[in-house]
């Protein structure tokens, strides 16, 4: 996207990501050999089998149970075919985030990013940081917390006005809420939830409910 429409992208952020040719050629040989062996065997020659979550740094039982039911193999060509870029992507500023709490496969790519003058941030967690590091850090300044909470209230009021958020209850004794949402489809609900300022640090569980006839 940054190469196709660079004027519409503010920044490229690489989170434990490859930057270059085909991904399989950018991995350490030992890991690349493991991928090839897995694809040739249980991957039927064209799929990358699902990897154990613990290998990626996800160890909490609740996270493992929730994610395991949703994991699927992915196409092998996604690792073997290089990107075909025009060069326009270089007009978009970039930054790199390396997760240092696991195998550090992406350490050379973080070093390459630093050599290019990109900002490089290191997070001491596994590869799936969106799962393992989704809580507001304990050292977050009080003013930042207050600003996020105020923005959260403002966005909730907007969702109420739009008719997406119907009711919201706080859970006594916990930093948690139960919300009643009404959306046309899962994508609309997803967009509403991800628009919340606290979304990056939230643990969300959604349960579909029927619409009451009098609400139609």
ZIFENHU-V672443 format. One record per residue. N is the residue number from 1. PSI is psi as a letter, one per 30 degrees, with the letter a starting at -180 (none if undefined). OMEGA is omega in whole degrees, -180 to 180 (* if undefined). D_FIRST is the distance of its C-alpha to the first C-alpha in Angstrom with 2 decimals. Layout:
n;psi;omega;d_first
N;PSI;OMEGA;D_FIRST
N;PSI;OMEGA;D_FIRST
//
This chain:
n;psi;omega;d_first
1;e;-180;0.00
2;f;178;3.79
3;e;-177;5.33
4;e;-178;5.05
5;i;-175;5.84
6;f;-178;7.24
7;f;-179;10.12
8;g;-180;8.83
9;k;-177;7.86
10;e;-177;11.27
11;k;170;11.11
12;k;178;9.74
13;j;-179;12.41
14;j;177;13.50
15;j;-176;16.11
16;h;-172;18.28
17;l;175;15.44
18;k;176;15.66
19;j;-178;14.24
20;b;-176;15.35
21;b;-178;16.53
22;k;-175;17.43
23;e;-177;17.89
24;f;-180;21.50
25;f;-178;22.42
26;g;-180;21.35
27;l;173;23.61
28;k;-173;27.32
29;e;-179;29.44
30;e;-180;31.30
31;e;178;28.27
32;e;179;26.79
33;e;178;30.25
34;e;179;30.31
35;e;-178;27.08
36;e;180;28.50
37;e;180;31.78
38;e;180;30.32
39;e;-178;28.29
40;f;-179;31.39
41;c;-177;33.58
42;f;179;32.55
43;g;176;29.10
44;g;177;30.85
45;f;-177;29.05
46;f;180;25.59
47;k;171;24.82
48;j;-178;24.42
49;l;178;27.06
50;k;179;26.62
51;k;177;27.59
52;k;-177;30.22
53;e;-180;28.82
54;e;178;31.43
55;f;-178;29.92
56;g;175;26.75
57;g;178;28.94
58;j;-175;29.34
59;f;180;33.11
60;k;-175;33.98
61;e;-179;35.62
62;e;179;34.12
63;e;-179;30.56
64;e;-179;31.44
65;e;-177;33.04
66;e;-175;30.26
67;e;-175;27.45
68;e;-179;29.54
69;f;-175;29.93
70;f;-176;26.20
71;k;178;25.16
72;l;174;24.51
73;l;178;24.04
74;l;-176;20.72
75;k;180;20.32
76;e;-179;21.43
77;f;178;19.16
78;f;178;16.21
79;f;-173;18.19
80;f;-180;19.63
81;k;179;16.98
82;l;174;15.13
83;k;176;11.57
84;j;-174;11.77
85;l;180;10.03
86;f;-176;11.34
87;f;-180;11.90
88;f;-180;10.13
89;f;-178;8.30
90;f;178;11.92
91;f;-177;12.24
92;k;178;10.60
93;l;-175;13.44
94;l;175;13.38
95;l;-178;15.88
96;k;176;17.20
97;j;178;19.17
98;k;175;21.70
99;j;-170;23.83
100;g;-175;27.24
101;g;178;29.32
102;b;-168;28.91
103;f;179;28.79
104;h;176;26.63
105;f;-173;24.78
106;g;179;22.05
107;e;178;24.64
108;e;180;24.15
109;e;174;20.42
110;e;178;21.39
111;e;178;24.00
112;e;178;21.69
113;e;179;19.42
114;e;179;22.68
115;f;177;23.83
116;f;-179;20.83
117;g;178;21.83
118;k;168;19.14
119;k;180;20.65
120;k;179;21.53
121;k;178;22.75
122;k;179;24.90
123;k;-177;25.71
124;i;180;28.80
125;l;179;27.66
126;a;-176;26.50
127;e;-178;23.12
128;i;-176;22.70
129;f;179;22.89
130;f;177;21.53
131;e;-172;24.84
132;f;-178;27.24
133;h;-177;26.32
134;g;177;25.83
135;k;178;28.94
136;k;-176;29.47
137;k;-177;30.96
138;f;-178;34.73
139;g;177;34.68
140;k;-179;32.42
141;k;-179;34.41
142;e;180;36.38
143;e;179;34.93
144;e;178;31.38
145;e;-179;32.65
146;e;-180;34.42
147;e;179;31.43
148;e;179;29.26
149;e;179;32.14
150;e;178;32.65
151;e;178;29.00
152;e;178;29.28
153;e;180;32.40
154;e;180;30.89
155;e;177;27.92
156;e;178;30.43
157;e;177;32.53
158;e;179;29.65
159;e;175;29.02
160;e;-179;32.79
161;e;180;32.86
162;f;179;30.12
163;g;-180;32.24
164;e;178;29.78
165;j;-177;31.78
166;e;-179;35.42
167;l;178;37.20
168;k;179;36.67
169;k;174;39.26
170;k;179;39.56
171;j;-178;40.84
172;k;176;44.06
173;g;-179;44.11
174;l;174;40.42
175;i;-173;37.24
176;l;178;35.95
177;l;172;35.73
178;k;-177;35.94
179;k;175;34.06
180;j;-177;34.66
181;l;173;31.58
182;j;-178;31.40
183;l;-178;28.17
184;e;-177;27.65
185;l;-179;25.51
186;e;-179;24.01
187;e;179;20.54
188;e;178;22.32
189;e;179;24.28
190;e;180;21.33
191;e;180;19.66
192;e;-177;23.09
193;e;-179;23.70
194;f;177;20.43
195;f;179;21.05
196;k;-178;24.21
197;f;-179;24.27
198;g;-177;26.04
199;e;-177;23.63
200;f;-177;22.53
201;g;-177;26.25
202;k;171;27.38
203;j;-170;28.68
204;k;172;28.32
205;k;-179;30.24
206;k;178;30.03
207;k;-178;32.92
208;k;177;32.97
209;l;177;36.04
210;l;176;37.60
211;k;180;37.84
212;k;-179;41.47
213;e;-178;42.92
214;f;180;44.09
215;f;-176;40.57
216;none;*;39.36
//
